[in-house]
Amino acid sequence: MKTINIKLLVLISVFTFLIIETSHSQRWKRTRYEIIYGIGTINCFTDLGGRNGNGGHFLSDIDIQGTRPIGMIGARYKIKELLAVKLNLIFGFMRASDTYTQWDPRQNRNVISNTILFENSMQVEYSIQKERFGTRYTFSNLRRFNFRNVNTYIFAGVGGVFAAPSLRSDWSSNKNEAFHKYNFNFPFGFGLKYGINRRLAFGIDIGHRYTTSDYLEGFSDIHSKGKDSYIFIIFNFAYKLRTARSGLPKF
């Protein structure tokens, strides 16, 4: 009789443990929808401005003086615990200017462009470090902060960018071709996210956008052979919506 009781107790314990573990591992499904708000900065890699030399698409070609603000709203849906889809709507201002460089060929050109920019894009995110749940992984418990608890992900996607440039130029090297204001873009980058509490998280996205346009700033030099690109750094807050029994978000 004692042997039967012991076996029964072990089975009940194992069964209870499996239920608890399954429930814990599926907690992400309860808040798989997120609304995101953010602000940040934009820098561009175009024919104007840049380092003291030939332009490029890398951080070494950034004009810090040309940094301008952006705002964004978005929505995220978790397909799997480590896989999510995110929609972005981003609005901001972009500046490209030769006045910030000391390189003679660009400084003599002295062309300035201010652009209103709007982006709509979709990106797929894959988490390298999965998101943690519970109060022990939030700002309320920073004394036990561990970088391994920070949700770290990489992303790539596709979208469109509308750019309406205002150009100040009399320089003859502008091709002056007709160009489309709306073009495709291809975002990629990485992000970090950490919980403030069970419903709200703070994050940072750093993303580069390659485009199909060489007239993002309204100018294309006669020697230009590449397309324009730009980079975002966005600080954001993500609010988790509860998932209803129907599988849809519960507001």
Buried (B, 14 or more C-beta within 10 A) or exposed (E): EEEEEEEEEEEEEEEEEEEEEEEEEEEBEBBBBBBBEBEBBBBBBBBBBBBEEEBBBEEEBBBEEBBBEBEBBBBBEBEEBBEBBBBBBBBBEBBBBBBBBEBEBBEEBBBBBBBBBBBBBEBBBEBEBEBBBEEEBBBEEEEEEEEEBBBBBBBEBEBBBBBEBEBEBEBEBBBEEEBEBEBEBBBEBBBBBBBBEBEBBBBBBEBBBBBBBBBBBBBBBEEBEBBBBBBBBBBBBBBBBEBEEEEEBEE
